[in-house]
């Protein structure tokens, strides 16, 4: 199996949505078409980076953080007095940078490009006014960080990192999208990943995570992620990493297919060549006939099973013999665990990963695991329900 790839949020999301698209992007190195909203976002981000970078202040302590990690001092920009707010460049300077950084590819017309450019001037003008009044203390801008989560190498570029009044850190990620809500911030895997990156590199706690919606100048701020959220992301990162290392690049259909640039290469959307169509039509039509016959057979079998079940209960017999084979009535047990009751118990004893996040079969396996304390096994069993059902299984020869 190949070595574990270093995953960014965008790479993680690309594979989680469609493994084949990830292959096209990261293995085959195919490029996607430029799009107006991406170009607009890049232009605004670049302008803000250059605007904030001279204002970075030192906010850490000398020496190394816990576990030999670097501290804010190691990452600081210009050695400025953190107690003194630096003077931001004026608005004309910010807008001048914006013009220099403007990316003009991907727009469908000159009118669309002009409309986006004017939107950027408006939001940057309003951003400048708010920034000057609030005078935050940025510690870093556009910082490329690397770390590991659950053994998976990760990296990401943090838009901005501010020092809080309490001495901790606030992660800010700029967004130029039309709509954004607090729920988006609360559910953002990107912010969770950034918390891990920042804390492992800076040796200081992240106090808050923020999606900064530039169109409305809204700081959608959430508290730091709890350990279970970090663990959940680690599990999903591991699943993506394992899939990549194993070379599993199956296509996955979803809403993202509407704008995918690789539809012509994807087996989900490619057309059958003309020379193969006649044979494929024949095969598909015959398959449809067999499906219909199977449905009819299944219905008849279910009716027979129901009648035999009644006879077996009435006669107290578990084997019925026919002229060609015997059918044996066999018990099948299965566990069901309500997540609202089971998951907190698994988390409290650090067993959620081993239980596959509450998977019934893996949770049931814990009930037979001698390494799990007997009292905990009984608690788990008490939260679950053991169901018993009977099936009829064919036997090749008469048991008598």
DRENTIGU-783609 format. One record per residue (C-alpha): x, y, z; residue number from 1. Coordinates in Angstrom, 2 decimals. Example, Ala and Ser with C-alpha at 12.3 -4.5 7.8 and 13.67 -1.06 7.14 Angstrom:
// DRENTIGU-783609
PAMI        u        v        w  kemar
PAMI    12.30    -4.50     7.80      1
PAMI    13.67    -1.06     7.14      2
END
This chain:
// DRENTIGU-783609
PAMI        u        v        w  kemar
PAMI     0.00     0.00     0.00      1
PAMI     1.29     3.47    -0.87      2
PAMI     2.39     6.03     1.72      3
PAMI    -0.27     8.21     3.32      4
PAMI    -0.83    11.39     1.28      5
PAMI    -0.77    14.81     2.90      6
PAMI    -4.38    16.01     2.88      7
PAMI    -5.60    19.58     2.68      8
PAMI    -9.22    20.41     3.35      9
PAMI    -9.91    20.81    -0.37     10
PAMI    -8.30    17.44    -1.15     11
PAMI   -10.15    15.73     1.68     12
PAMI   -13.46    17.18     0.50     13
PAMI   -12.78    16.31    -3.15     14
PAMI   -12.18    12.63    -2.34     15
PAMI   -15.09    12.44     0.11     16
PAMI   -17.42    13.75    -2.59     17
PAMI   -16.00    11.79    -5.53     18
PAMI   -12.82     9.66    -5.41     19
PAMI   -12.55     9.69    -9.22     20
PAMI   -12.55    13.49    -9.33     21
PAMI    -9.75    13.44    -6.72     22
PAMI    -7.73    11.17    -9.04     23
PAMI    -8.29    13.46   -12.01     24
PAMI    -7.07    16.44    -9.95     25
PAMI    -4.24    15.00    -7.85     26
PAMI    -2.97    11.97    -9.78     27
PAMI    -3.66    12.83   -13.41     28
PAMI    -3.09    16.55   -12.72     29
PAMI    -6.00    17.64   -14.91     30
PAMI    -7.00    21.28   -14.55     31
PAMI   -10.50    22.52   -13.96     32
PAMI   -11.88    25.45   -15.93     33
PAMI   -11.46    28.91   -14.40     34
PAMI   -14.64    30.21   -12.82     35
PAMI   -15.64    33.74   -11.99     36
PAMI   -16.39    33.16    -8.31     37
PAMI   -13.02    31.45    -7.77     38
PAMI   -11.14    34.27    -9.50     39
PAMI   -13.06    36.85    -7.48     40
PAMI   -12.28    35.06    -4.22     41
PAMI    -8.57    34.78    -5.08     42
PAMI    -8.39    38.49    -5.91     43
PAMI   -10.01    39.58    -2.65     44
PAMI    -7.96    37.14    -0.55     45
PAMI    -4.70    38.34    -2.13     46
PAMI    -5.58    41.99    -1.46     47
PAMI    -6.48    41.26     2.16     48
PAMI    -3.27    39.30     2.68     49
PAMI    -1.16    42.24     1.54     50
PAMI    -3.28    44.67     3.56     51
PAMI    -3.04    42.75     6.85     52
PAMI     0.52    41.38     6.54     53
PAMI     2.28    44.63     7.63     54
PAMI     0.02    44.74    10.71     55
PAMI     1.10    41.34    12.09     56
PAMI     2.24    41.66    15.69     57
PAMI     4.20    39.32    17.91     58
PAMI     1.86    37.61    20.34     59
PAMI     3.62    34.60    21.79     60
PAMI     6.02    33.69    24.51     61
PAMI     9.75    33.00    24.02     62
PAMI    10.93    29.44    23.80     63
PAMI     9.07    26.30    22.84     64
PAMI     5.53    25.32    23.59     65
PAMI     4.30    22.01    25.01     66
PAMI     5.96    18.98    23.50     67
PAMI     8.64    21.08    21.82     68
PAMI     6.11    22.87    19.62     69
PAMI     6.87    26.29    18.26     70
PAMI     5.17    29.30    19.84     71
PAMI     3.76    32.48    18.36     72
PAMI     7.17    34.17    18.59     73
PAMI     8.60    31.60    16.19     74
PAMI     5.90    32.42    13.67     75
PAMI     5.72    36.19    14.09     76
PAMI     6.21    38.61    11.28     77
PAMI     7.91    41.96    11.83     78
PAMI     9.16    42.34    15.41     79
PAMI     6.68    44.97    16.54     80
PAMI     5.44    45.90    19.98     81
PAMI     2.23    43.86    20.49     82
PAMI     0.81    46.50    22.79     83
PAMI     0.85    49.14    20.07     84
PAMI    -1.65    48.91    17.24     85
PAMI     0.00    49.42    13.87     86
PAMI    -1.51    51.93    11.46     87
PAMI    -3.21    50.26     8.49     88
PAMI    -2.66    51.58     4.98     89
PAMI    -5.35    53.95     3.79     90
PAMI    -8.28    52.89     1.63     91
PAMI    -6.71    54.06    -1.61     92
PAMI    -3.71    51.83    -0.89     93
PAMI    -5.93    48.79    -0.28     94
PAMI    -7.90    49.38    -3.48     95
PAMI    -4.66    49.86    -5.40     96
PAMI    -3.47    46.45    -4.20     97
PAMI    -6.85    45.00    -5.18     98
PAMI    -6.37    46.26    -8.75     99
PAMI    -2.88    44.78    -8.88    100
PAMI    -4.08    41.39    -7.62    101
PAMI    -7.18    41.20    -9.80    102
PAMI    -7.55    37.82   -11.57    103
PAMI    -9.51    38.29   -14.77    104
PAMI    -9.94    34.68   -15.92    105
PAMI   -13.17    32.71   -15.84    106
PAMI   -15.66    35.52   -16.39    107
PAMI   -18.30    34.97   -19.05    108
PAMI   -18.30    38.60   -20.21    109
PAMI   -16.74    42.00   -19.60    110
PAMI   -19.96    43.03   -17.88    111
PAMI   -19.75    40.13   -15.41    112
PAMI   -16.12    40.92   -14.64    113
PAMI   -16.93    44.59   -14.06    114
PAMI   -19.81    43.65   -11.77    115
PAMI   -17.57    41.40    -9.67    116
PAMI   -14.81    44.01    -9.57    117
PAMI   -17.23    46.66    -8.30    118
PAMI   -18.51    44.22    -5.68    119
PAMI   -14.94    43.76    -4.47    120
PAMI   -14.40    47.52    -4.24    121
PAMI   -17.56    47.83    -2.17    122
PAMI   -16.80    45.04     0.31    123
PAMI   -13.14    46.05     0.69    124
PAMI   -14.18    49.65     1.34    125
PAMI   -16.53    48.54     4.09    126
PAMI   -13.99    46.03     5.43    127
PAMI   -11.36    48.77     5.69    128
PAMI   -13.69    50.98     7.72    129
PAMI   -14.51    48.18    10.19    130
PAMI   -10.91    46.98    10.47    131
PAMI    -9.60    50.44    11.32    132
PAMI   -12.22    50.84    14.06    133
PAMI   -11.79    47.39    15.62    134
PAMI    -7.97    47.28    15.35    135
PAMI    -7.54    43.51    15.80    136
PAMI    -4.14    41.95    16.60    137
PAMI    -3.26    39.62    13.71    138
PAMI    -0.58    37.06    14.53    139
PAMI    -0.29    35.56    11.05    140
PAMI    -1.80    35.79     7.57    141
PAMI    -1.91    33.12     4.85    142
PAMI     0.20    30.79     6.98    143
PAMI     0.91    27.35     5.50    144
PAMI     0.86    24.86     8.38    145
PAMI     1.48    21.11     8.57    146
PAMI     0.62    18.55    11.23    147
PAMI    -0.84    15.05    11.74    148
PAMI    -4.28    13.91    12.86    149
PAMI    -4.84    10.24    13.70    150
PAMI    -1.64     9.44    11.81    151
PAMI    -2.75    11.25     8.65    152
PAMI    -0.48    14.10     7.43    153
PAMI    -2.49    17.30     6.97    154
PAMI    -1.78    20.84     5.84    155
PAMI    -3.67    24.04     5.25    156
PAMI    -3.23    27.75     4.63    157
PAMI    -4.92    29.80     7.37    158
PAMI    -6.25    33.13     6.08    159
PAMI    -5.73    34.99     9.35    160
PAMI    -4.85    34.24    12.95    161
PAMI    -5.68    36.83    15.62    162
PAMI    -4.58    37.03    19.23    163
PAMI    -7.52    37.20    21.64    164
PAMI    -7.76    39.25    24.82    165
PAMI    -7.40    36.03    26.81    166
PAMI    -4.04    35.24    25.21    167
PAMI    -5.39    32.49    22.99    168
PAMI    -5.94    32.46    19.26    169
PAMI    -8.84    33.03    16.90    170
PAMI    -8.81    31.39    13.48    171
PAMI   -10.47    33.45    10.74    172
PAMI   -11.31    32.17     7.28    173
PAMI   -12.54    34.75     4.75    174
PAMI   -15.53    33.83     2.61    175
PAMI   -16.80    35.76    -0.42    176
PAMI   -19.82    33.51    -1.07    177
PAMI   -23.29    35.03    -1.39    178
PAMI   -24.84    33.31     1.61    179
PAMI   -23.31    32.08     4.84    180
PAMI   -24.76    31.21     8.23    181
PAMI   -23.58    30.47    11.73    182
PAMI   -24.49    26.83    11.13    183
PAMI   -21.96    26.76     8.28    184
PAMI   -19.28    27.77    10.78    185
PAMI   -20.46    25.25    13.36    186
PAMI   -20.32    22.38    10.84    187
PAMI   -17.18    23.47     8.99    188
PAMI   -14.63    20.66     8.68    189
PAMI   -12.21    23.27     7.36    190
PAMI   -12.26    25.18    10.66    191
PAMI   -11.86    21.94    12.62    192
PAMI    -8.80    21.07    10.53    193
PAMI    -7.38    24.55    11.07    194
PAMI    -7.77    24.23    14.85    195
PAMI    -5.64    21.09    14.79    196
PAMI    -3.02    22.72    12.56    197
PAMI    -2.77    25.87    14.65    198
PAMI    -2.62    24.17    18.04    199
PAMI    -0.02    21.61    16.95    200
PAMI     2.19    24.30    15.43    201
PAMI     1.78    27.24    17.76    202
PAMI     1.55    25.59    21.16    203
PAMI    -1.30    27.89    22.21    204
PAMI    -5.04    27.14    22.54    205
PAMI    -7.49    28.13    19.85    206
PAMI   -10.32    29.96    21.60    207
PAMI   -12.65    30.53    18.66    208
PAMI   -13.16    29.61    15.02    209
PAMI   -14.65    32.15    12.64    210
PAMI   -15.97    32.24     9.11    211
PAMI   -15.72    35.91     8.14    212
PAMI   -18.45    36.66     5.58    213
PAMI   -17.04    39.57     3.62    214
PAMI   -20.24    40.53     1.81    215
PAMI   -22.05    41.21     5.07    216
PAMI   -18.93    41.86     7.21    217
PAMI   -20.28    39.24     9.62    218
PAMI   -17.91    37.33    11.89    219
PAMI   -19.66    33.96    12.27    220
PAMI   -17.81    32.93    15.41    221
PAMI   -17.98    29.53    17.13    222
PAMI   -16.18    28.07    20.17    223
PAMI   -13.22    25.74    19.77    224
PAMI   -14.11    22.21    18.71    225
PAMI   -14.50    19.59    21.47    226
PAMI   -12.34    16.42    21.40    227
PAMI   -15.11    14.28    19.91    228
PAMI   -15.36    16.59    16.88    229
PAMI   -11.60    16.32    16.35    230
PAMI   -11.84    12.53    16.68    231
PAMI   -14.70    12.36    14.20    232
PAMI   -12.73    14.34    11.62    233
PAMI    -9.71    12.12    12.26    234
PAMI   -11.79     9.01    11.51    235
PAMI   -13.04    10.46     8.23    236
PAMI    -9.57    11.67     7.25    237
PAMI    -8.30     8.15     7.90    238
PAMI   -10.99     6.66     5.67    239
PAMI   -10.07     9.05     2.85    240
PAMI    -6.36     8.37     3.32    241
PAMI    -6.92     4.60     3.26    242
PAMI    -8.96     4.89     0.08    243
PAMI    -6.25     6.91    -1.65    244
PAMI    -3.44     4.62    -0.50    245
PAMI    -5.41     1.61    -1.77    246
PAMI    -6.00     3.22    -5.16    247
PAMI    -9.79     3.21    -4.84    248
PAMI   -11.05     5.85    -7.26    249
PAMI   -14.67     4.96    -7.90    250
PAMI   -16.99     7.68    -9.23    251
PAMI   -19.63     8.94    -6.82    252
PAMI   -22.70    10.68    -8.19    253
PAMI   -24.03    13.74    -6.35    254
PAMI   -25.04    17.36    -6.71    255
PAMI   -21.41    18.25    -7.52    256
PAMI   -21.72    16.40   -10.85    257
PAMI   -23.67    19.33   -12.33    258
PAMI   -20.58    21.54   -12.45    259
PAMI   -17.87    18.88   -12.79    260
PAMI   -15.42    19.53   -15.64    261
PAMI   -14.65    15.82   -16.04    262
PAMI   -18.06    14.46   -17.03    263
PAMI   -16.77    13.44   -20.48    264
PAMI   -14.15    11.23   -18.77    265
PAMI   -16.45     9.79   -16.12    266
PAMI   -17.95     6.30   -16.64    267
PAMI   -21.16     7.54   -15.01    268
PAMI   -21.78     9.94   -17.90    269
PAMI   -19.83     8.60   -20.90    270
PAMI   -21.92     7.25   -23.77    271
PAMI   -21.59     3.69   -25.08    272
PAMI   -19.71     3.54   -28.43    273
PAMI   -21.98     2.87   -31.42    274
PAMI   -20.32    -0.48   -32.20    275
PAMI   -21.27    -1.92   -28.79    276
PAMI   -24.80    -0.59   -28.44    277
PAMI   -26.69    -3.48   -30.10    278
PAMI   -25.12    -6.15   -27.89    279
PAMI   -25.62    -4.05   -24.76    280
PAMI   -29.31    -3.50   -25.58    281
PAMI   -29.73    -7.27   -25.89    282
PAMI   -28.02    -7.90   -22.56    283
PAMI   -29.93    -5.19   -20.71    284
PAMI   -33.30    -6.33   -22.05    285
PAMI   -32.64    -9.94   -21.03    286
PAMI   -31.48    -8.76   -17.60    287
PAMI   -34.74    -6.86   -17.21    288
PAMI   -36.70   -10.02   -18.00    289
PAMI   -34.75   -11.97   -15.37    290
PAMI   -35.32    -9.21   -12.81    291
PAMI   -39.05    -9.48   -13.38    292
PAMI   -38.92   -13.26   -13.01    293
PAMI   -36.87   -12.91    -9.84    294
PAMI   -39.38   -10.50    -8.31    295
PAMI   -42.20   -12.91    -9.07    296
PAMI   -40.19   -15.81    -7.62    297
PAMI   -39.35   -13.76    -4.50    298
PAMI   -43.01   -12.99    -3.89    299
PAMI   -43.95   -16.65    -4.25    300
PAMI   -41.07   -17.73    -1.96    301
PAMI   -42.15   -15.24     0.72    302
PAMI   -45.68   -16.64     0.63    303
PAMI   -44.33   -20.20     0.95    304
PAMI   -42.00   -19.19     3.81    305
PAMI   -44.91   -17.60     5.66    306
PAMI   -47.01   -20.76     5.32    307
PAMI   -44.11   -23.01     6.37    308
PAMI   -43.44   -20.77     9.39    309
PAMI   -46.99   -21.32    10.57    310
PAMI   -46.70   -25.07    10.05    311
PAMI   -43.33   -25.21    11.84    312
PAMI   -44.77   -23.44    14.87    313
PAMI   -47.86   -25.60    14.91    314
PAMI   -46.06   -28.91    14.40    315
PAMI   -42.92   -28.13    16.40    316
PAMI   -40.73   -29.20    13.48    317
PAMI   -37.64   -27.37    12.17    318
PAMI   -36.92   -29.48     9.06    319
PAMI   -39.22   -30.02     6.12    320
PAMI   -38.24   -32.60     3.53    321
PAMI   -39.12   -32.39    -0.13    322
PAMI   -38.35   -34.72    -3.04    323
PAMI   -35.30   -32.63    -4.08    324
PAMI   -33.91   -31.11    -0.85    325
PAMI   -34.65   -30.33     2.77    326
PAMI   -35.30   -26.89     4.29    327
PAMI   -33.98   -26.13     7.74    328
PAMI   -35.55   -23.44     9.95    329
PAMI   -32.58   -21.60    11.48    330
PAMI   -32.46   -18.83    14.08    331
PAMI   -30.63   -15.60    13.30    332
PAMI   -29.77   -13.13    16.04    333
PAMI   -28.99    -9.47    15.47    334
PAMI   -28.31    -6.55    17.78    335
PAMI   -29.76    -3.06    17.45    336
PAMI   -28.33    -0.14    19.41    337
PAMI   -30.07     3.26    19.62    338
PAMI   -27.35     5.86    18.83    339
PAMI   -28.69     8.43    21.31    340
PAMI   -28.07     6.00    24.16    341
PAMI   -25.06     4.05    22.91    342
PAMI   -22.77     6.73    21.44    343
PAMI   -22.32     8.72    24.69    344
PAMI   -21.37     5.49    26.47    345
PAMI   -18.88     4.54    23.76    346
PAMI   -17.33     8.01    23.79    347
PAMI   -17.03     8.07    27.57    348
PAMI   -14.92     4.89    27.41    349
PAMI   -13.04     5.82    24.20    350
PAMI   -14.60     2.98    22.23    351
PAMI   -16.41     4.95    19.52    352
PAMI   -13.69     4.31    16.93    353
PAMI   -13.56     0.56    17.66    354
PAMI   -17.35     0.46    17.40    355
PAMI   -17.25     2.12    13.99    356
PAMI   -19.13     5.15    15.23    357
PAMI   -21.95     2.99    16.54    358
PAMI   -22.08     0.36    13.79    359
PAMI   -24.38    -2.42    15.14    360
PAMI   -22.14    -5.35    14.19    361
PAMI   -18.95    -3.76    15.53    362
PAMI   -20.71    -2.61    18.70    363
PAMI   -22.04    -6.14    19.19    364
PAMI   -18.48    -7.46    18.80    365
PAMI   -17.51    -5.47    21.89    366
PAMI   -19.96    -7.56    23.92    367
PAMI   -17.76   -10.60    23.23    368
PAMI   -14.43    -8.83    23.61    369
PAMI   -12.64    -9.92    26.83    370
PAMI   -10.58    -6.71    26.77    371
PAMI   -13.76    -4.71    27.41    372
PAMI   -14.64    -4.69    31.13    373
PAMI   -17.53    -7.00    31.96    374
PAMI   -19.54    -4.21    33.58    375
PAMI   -19.24    -2.06    30.45    376
PAMI   -20.27    -4.99    28.27    377
PAMI   -23.40    -5.38    30.40    378
PAMI   -24.13    -1.65    30.15    379
PAMI   -23.86    -1.81    26.36    380
PAMI   -26.09    -4.87    26.22    381
PAMI   -28.62    -3.06    28.38    382
PAMI   -28.77    -0.19    25.90    383
PAMI   -29.28    -2.54    22.95    384
PAMI   -31.97    -4.94    21.84    385
PAMI   -31.28    -8.49    20.70    386
PAMI   -33.71    -9.53    18.00    387
PAMI   -34.36   -13.09    16.87    388
PAMI   -35.74   -14.07    13.49    389
PAMI   -35.94   -17.34    11.59    390
PAMI   -34.98   -18.12     8.02    391
PAMI   -35.34   -21.21     5.88    392
PAMI   -32.01   -22.51     4.60    393
PAMI   -31.73   -25.28     1.97    394
PAMI   -29.80   -28.45     2.71    395
PAMI   -28.32   -30.41    -0.18    396
PAMI   -29.28   -33.86     1.17    397
PAMI   -31.85   -35.34     3.53    398
PAMI   -30.39   -35.11     7.11    399
PAMI   -32.19   -38.32     8.03    400
END
